[in-house]
Amino acid sequence: MIRSDSTNGGLVVVGSHTQKTSEQLAELLKLETTEAVAFNSDLVLEGESAFAEEIQRCIREEERIIRDGKTAVCYTSRKLLTLENDTPESALLRSVKISDGVQRLVRDLKETPAFIIAKGGITSSTIGTEALGVKRALVLGQIVPGVPVWQTDPGSRFPGIPYIIFPGNVGNRESLKEAAKRLLE
């Protein structure tokens, strides 16, 4: 496993809201080296300004935690946002806006994290390709079964750091915590 020379802490971004992910998140937050940043993704309903302010608030918190050498754990609301009389089209538009907000939590960072774990299938994909701009990566193996580790390429947003692609329904209750602990060793 590669280890960053940085004294900065890491970043975990949790977009998946499955029950398993919520359980894994709760276990991860028991580590003394982590600090929670709750991203109120439901503010997408309050208009662009309120949503953009929430994204910036989370980024400021992430940067502070990373500078302090801890791991920022930023996570979306734990329940799927559903509205009465919703249409599939408006639900999809809302979902795309939330996904864009989640990837901005990484793309707009000014501090380089020692590592990034993205939890959730869509979350991992958008962070890897859009937020980090990874075009090619060195696959280092699996940090826990079914969870690959990339080393980001020189042209990416944060070159040379470990990027962990953690699907939403993979692993057991301790798997996310175990992955983070291995990166902190």
Helices and strands as residue ranges (DSSP letters): E 11-14, H 19-28, E 34-38, G 41-46, H 48-67, E 71-75, H 88-107, E 116-119, H 121-126, I 127-131, E 137-144, E 147-152, E 162-166, H 175-184
